[in-house]
Amino acid sequence: MAYSSAEAAFEGRKDDALRRQFWRKLQGVAASIPFAEELLTAYYCAFDRKTPTSVKATLVGALAYFVLPIDAIPDFLPVLGFTDDAAFLAAAIKLVTDHIRPEHRDAAQRVLASLK
């Protein structure tokens, strides 16, 4: 798909906003969610220039669902709050697992270790 320069700039702003919101939310909950490593792995795969566009779209959708304040089960609910986020992420990763490379996992593990 070819983008005009205005469309590319708009897409870049959306990516920047998602990235900021992702890191803000992750830093607040990283210690309390058991799927933090998978979430970070999805993040690194989604924003890797070598990742195919269809894979990026799937993973960005899962990341956006994590970031959005309104979802099927509100995140502030104890125990259940992140189960829908985890399920959505697991489904996305299952669909694109062939595109997740060791360097995505390595980056996720490094960042997660630094957040603890």
C-alpha positions as semicolon CSV with decimal commas, in nm:
position;residue;x (nm);y (nm);z (nm)
1;M;0,000;0,000;0,000
2;A;0,145;0,336;-0,100
3;Y;0,106;0,629;0,137
4;S;0,122;0,997;0,059
5;S;0,358;1,196;0,279
6;A;0,059;1,335;0,474
7;E;-0,079;0,983;0,532
8;A;0,265;0,858;0,641
9;A;0,298;1,148;0,886
10;F;-0,047;1,072;1,030
11;E;0,039;0,701;1,068
12;G;0,365;0,800;1,240
13;R;0,177;1,017;1,493
14;K;-0,063;0,731;1,569
15;D;0,234;0,496;1,623
16;D;0,403;0,751;1,850
17;A;0,089;0,792;2,060
18;L;0,045;0,416;2,091
19;R;0,409;0,374;2,191
20;R;0,387;0,642;2,462
21;Q;0,066;0,501;2,603
22;F;0,206;0,147;2,589
23;W;0,518;0,231;2,790
24;R;0,323;0,439;3,041
25;K;0,079;0,158;3,111
26;L;0,341;-0,118;3,105
27;Q;0,560;0,057;3,361
28;G;0,262;0,082;3,593
29;V;0,161;-0,284;3,572
30;A;0,466;-0,484;3,459
31;A;0,521;-0,647;3,797
32;S;0,157;-0,750;3,831
33;I;0,084;-0,911;3,494
34;P;0,220;-1,256;3,414
35;F;0,218;-1,195;3,038
36;A;0,452;-0,893;3,041
37;E;0,725;-1,075;2,848
38;E;0,483;-1,177;2,571
39;L;0,347;-0,824;2,561
40;L;0,695;-0,678;2,516
41;T;0,784;-0,943;2,258
42;A;0,474;-0,846;2,060
43;Y;0,573;-0,481;2,090
44;Y;0,921;-0,540;1,950
45;C;0,789;-0,756;1,667
46;A;0,517;-0,503;1,580
47;F;0,761;-0,215;1,549
48;D;1,037;-0,407;1,373
49;R;1,084;-0,273;1,018
50;K;1,134;-0,630;0,892
51;T;0,793;-0,747;1,017
52;P;0,531;-0,781;0,739
53;T;0,249;-0,525;0,745
54;S;-0,025;-0,782;0,813
55;V;0,166;-0,911;1,117
56;K;0,223;-0,556;1,240
57;A;-0,149;-0,483;1,210
58;T;-0,240;-0,790;1,415
59;L;0,010;-0,709;1,689
60;V;-0,065;-0,337;1,698
61;G;-0,431;-0,428;1,743
62;A;-0,342;-0,644;2,045
63;L;-0,117;-0,370;2,187
64;A;-0,388;-0,110;2,138
65;Y;-0,637;-0,332;2,320
66;F;-0,394;-0,350;2,613
67;V;-0,351;0,028;2,615
68;L;-0,718;0,125;2,575
69;P;-0,883;0,216;2,904
70;I;-1,215;0,062;2,800
71;D;-1,228;-0,307;2,718
72;A;-1,440;-0,614;2,792
73;I;-1,313;-0,652;3,150
74;P;-1,189;-0,329;3,312
75;D;-0,821;-0,353;3,404
76;F;-0,873;-0,217;3,754
77;L;-1,065;-0,529;3,864
78;P;-0,847;-0,754;4,082
79;V;-0,747;-1,088;3,929
80;L;-0,981;-1,065;3,628
81;G;-0,879;-0,722;3,502
82;F;-0,614;-0,829;3,254
83;T;-0,755;-1,168;3,150
84;D;-0,917;-1,030;2,836
85;D;-0,597;-0,844;2,746
86;A;-0,396;-1,166;2,793
87;A;-0,642;-1,368;2,582
88;F;-0,641;-1,112;2,301
89;L;-0,261;-1,100;2,305
90;A;-0,228;-1,480;2,310
91;A;-0,458;-1,510;2,008
92;A;-0,260;-1,246;1,818
93;I;0,073;-1,412;1,899
94;K;-0,063;-1,752;1,797
95;L;-0,156;-1,606;1,456
96;V;0,186;-1,452;1,394
97;T;0,421;-1,680;1,588
98;D;0,634;-1,755;1,281
99;H;0,731;-1,388;1,261
100;I;0,847;-1,350;1,620
101;R;1,224;-1,376;1,617
102;P;1,472;-1,445;1,896
103;E;1,585;-1,082;1,897
104;H;1,228;-0,973;1,980
105;R;1,225;-1,208;2,280
106;D;1,575;-1,105;2,387
107;A;1,482;-0,735;2,381
108;A;1,166;-0,810;2,581
109;Q;1,361;-1,001;2,846
110;R;1,621;-0,722;2,879
111;V;1,356;-0,453;2,923
112;L;1,153;-0,662;3,165
113;A;1,463;-0,725;3,377
114;S;1,529;-0,350;3,389
115;L;1,169;-0,279;3,500
116;K;1,185;-0,510;3,801
